[in-house]
Amino acid sequence: MKLVIINERCPKNHQCPAMRVCPVNALSQNGFDAPVVDLEKCIRCGKCVQLCPKKALILES
């Protein structure tokens, strides 16, 4: 599985709330752009997926 960000669903007008719950800091954000995932850091725990209000983060197999 890997974490995928669907840019079209991300509102890009605020700090991404899912970044706060990542236990390994695998998500980063430049300004209010859609977040970017560091796949080498990501442990695929799904915490960010559960918190994303627009379902822009998904775990894909």
Residue frames as a rotation matrix with the C-alpha (Angstrom) as fourth column:
MET 1
0.576 0.817 0.000 0.00
0.817 -0.576 0.000 0.00
0.000 0.000 -1.000 0.00
LYS 2
-0.672 -0.737 0.068 1.02
0.734 -0.675 -0.075 3.60
0.101 0.000 0.995 -0.49
LEU 3
-0.009 0.611 -0.792 -0.41
0.536 -0.666 -0.519 6.97
-0.844 -0.429 -0.321 0.46
VAL 4
-0.507 -0.046 0.861 -1.79
0.830 -0.294 0.473 8.92
0.231 0.955 0.187 -2.50
ILE 5
-0.478 0.340 -0.810 -2.85
0.235 -0.839 -0.491 12.58
-0.846 -0.425 0.321 -2.52
ILE 6
-0.074 0.558 0.827 -5.69
0.997 0.027 0.071 13.51
0.017 0.830 -0.558 -4.86
ASN 7
-0.868 -0.449 -0.214 -4.83
0.461 -0.888 -0.005 17.15
-0.187 -0.103 0.977 -5.57
GLU 8
-0.625 0.676 0.390 -8.24
0.069 -0.450 0.890 17.94
0.777 0.584 0.234 -7.09
ARG 9
0.328 0.792 -0.514 -9.96
0.606 0.241 0.758 17.18
0.724 -0.561 -0.402 -3.76
CYS 10
-0.255 -0.516 -0.818 -7.61
0.958 -0.251 -0.140 19.26
-0.134 -0.819 0.558 -1.64
PRO 11
0.744 0.668 -0.026 -9.05
0.661 -0.740 -0.124 22.76
-0.102 0.075 -0.992 -0.98
LYS 12
-0.126 -0.939 0.321 -5.52
0.941 -0.215 -0.261 24.30
0.315 0.269 0.910 -0.84
ASN 13
0.176 0.199 0.964 -6.64
0.046 -0.980 0.194 27.28
0.983 0.010 -0.181 1.22
HIS 14
0.756 0.063 0.652 -5.41
-0.631 -0.194 0.751 26.29
0.174 -0.979 -0.107 4.66
GLN 15
-0.440 -0.864 0.245 -2.77
-0.897 0.408 -0.171 24.40
0.048 -0.295 -0.954 6.57
CYS 16
-0.065 0.401 -0.914 -3.43
-0.376 0.838 0.395 20.69
0.924 0.370 0.096 6.02
PRO 17
0.397 0.276 0.875 -4.89
-0.912 0.013 0.410 19.26
0.102 -0.961 0.257 9.27
ALA 18
0.974 -0.001 -0.226 -3.65
-0.007 0.999 -0.032 15.77
0.226 0.032 0.974 8.43
MET 19
0.166 -0.984 0.067 -0.02
-0.079 -0.081 -0.994 16.89
0.983 0.159 -0.091 8.79
ARG 20
-0.014 -0.141 0.990 -0.51
-0.922 -0.381 -0.068 17.24
0.387 -0.914 -0.125 12.55
VAL 21
0.662 0.413 0.626 -1.35
-0.672 0.696 0.252 13.57
-0.332 -0.588 0.738 13.08
CYS 22
0.714 -0.452 -0.535 1.45
-0.167 0.632 -0.757 11.95
0.680 0.630 0.375 11.07
PRO 23
0.951 -0.305 0.047 3.64
0.023 0.222 0.975 10.16
-0.308 -0.926 0.219 13.63
VAL 24
0.203 -0.928 0.313 6.69
0.802 0.341 0.490 10.18
-0.561 0.151 0.814 11.32
ASN 25
0.163 -0.071 -0.984 6.31
-0.176 -0.984 0.041 13.64
-0.971 0.166 -0.173 9.70
ALA 26
-0.468 -0.308 0.828 5.91
0.646 0.520 0.559 12.14
-0.603 0.796 -0.045 6.23
LEU 27
0.416 0.673 0.611 3.62
0.902 -0.391 -0.184 14.96
0.115 0.628 -0.770 5.06
SER 28
-0.577 -0.533 -0.619 4.87
0.551 -0.814 0.187 18.42
-0.603 -0.233 0.763 4.19
GLN 29
0.493 0.784 0.377 3.17
0.855 -0.356 -0.377 21.46
-0.162 0.508 -0.846 2.71
ASN 30
-0.729 -0.670 0.141 4.48
0.683 -0.697 0.219 24.49
-0.049 0.255 0.966 0.86
GLY 31
-0.880 0.466 0.094 2.25
-0.462 -0.885 0.057 27.41
0.110 0.007 0.994 1.79
PHE 32
-0.124 0.916 0.381 -1.33
-0.642 0.218 -0.735 26.36
-0.757 -0.336 0.561 1.13
ASP 33
-0.302 -0.042 -0.952 -0.50
-0.866 0.429 0.256 23.96
0.398 0.902 -0.165 -1.70
ALA 34
0.806 0.515 -0.293 -1.69
-0.393 0.835 0.386 20.36
0.443 -0.196 0.875 -1.47
PRO 35
0.477 -0.660 0.580 0.51
-0.640 0.191 0.744 18.36
-0.602 -0.727 -0.331 0.90
VAL 36
0.263 -0.524 -0.810 3.32
-0.712 0.461 -0.529 16.17
0.651 0.716 -0.252 -0.39
VAL 37
0.922 0.070 0.382 4.10
-0.321 0.691 0.648 12.73
-0.218 -0.720 0.659 1.02
ASP 38
-0.152 -0.977 -0.151 7.59
-0.981 0.168 -0.097 11.38
0.120 0.133 -0.984 1.60
LEU 39
0.673 0.534 -0.512 6.98
-0.544 0.826 0.146 7.73
0.501 0.180 0.846 0.72
GLU 40
-0.160 -0.802 -0.575 10.22
0.075 0.571 -0.818 6.66
0.984 -0.174 -0.031 2.37
LYS 41
-0.888 -0.127 0.443 9.06
-0.393 -0.293 -0.872 8.04
0.240 -0.948 0.210 5.73
CYS 42
-0.040 0.994 0.103 5.39
-0.958 -0.068 0.280 7.06
0.285 -0.088 0.955 5.43
ILE 43
-0.917 -0.238 0.321 4.49
-0.350 0.865 -0.359 3.97
-0.192 -0.442 -0.876 7.51
ARG 44
-0.604 0.736 -0.306 0.95
-0.235 0.203 0.951 3.78
0.762 0.646 0.050 6.03
CYS 45
-0.949 0.236 -0.208 -0.78
0.274 0.295 -0.915 3.99
-0.154 -0.926 -0.345 9.40
GLY 46
-0.371 0.853 0.368 -3.82
0.738 0.030 0.674 5.76
0.564 0.522 -0.640 7.90
LYS 47
-0.239 0.279 -0.930 -4.13
0.813 -0.466 -0.349 8.48
-0.530 -0.840 -0.115 10.55
CYS 48
-0.809 -0.108 -0.578 -3.95
-0.143 -0.917 0.371 11.25
-0.571 0.383 0.726 7.95
VAL 49
-0.849 0.527 -0.044 -6.50
0.135 0.295 0.946 9.47
0.512 0.797 -0.321 5.76
GLN 50
-0.219 0.792 -0.571 -8.99
0.954 0.298 0.047 9.37
0.207 -0.534 -0.820 8.62
LEU 51
-0.214 0.074 -0.974 -8.53
0.605 -0.773 -0.192 13.06
-0.767 -0.630 0.120 9.44
CYS 52
-0.974 -0.227 0.018 -8.66
0.152 -0.591 0.792 14.52
-0.169 0.774 0.610 5.92
PRO 53
-0.343 0.918 -0.198 -12.05
-0.086 -0.241 -0.967 16.27
-0.936 -0.314 0.162 5.66
LYS 54
0.224 0.406 -0.886 -12.13
-0.871 -0.325 -0.369 16.22
-0.437 0.854 0.281 1.84
LYS 55
0.656 -0.021 0.754 -10.88
0.080 0.996 -0.042 12.62
-0.750 0.088 0.655 1.43
ALA 56
0.777 -0.453 -0.437 -7.91
-0.614 -0.393 -0.684 13.88
0.138 0.800 -0.583 -0.56
LEU 57
-0.402 -0.897 0.184 -5.59
-0.916 0.389 -0.104 11.38
0.021 -0.210 -0.978 1.12
ILE 58
0.765 0.644 -0.010 -6.11
-0.644 0.765 0.000 7.70
0.007 0.007 1.000 0.40
LEU 59
-0.259 -0.780 0.569 -4.21
-0.600 0.592 0.539 4.47
-0.757 -0.202 -0.621 0.95
GLU 60
0.575 0.383 -0.723 -3.94
-0.818 0.291 -0.497 2.58
0.020 0.877 0.481 -2.31
SER 61
0.447 -0.426 0.787 -2.81
-0.113 0.845 0.522 -0.99
-0.887 -0.322 0.330 -2.76
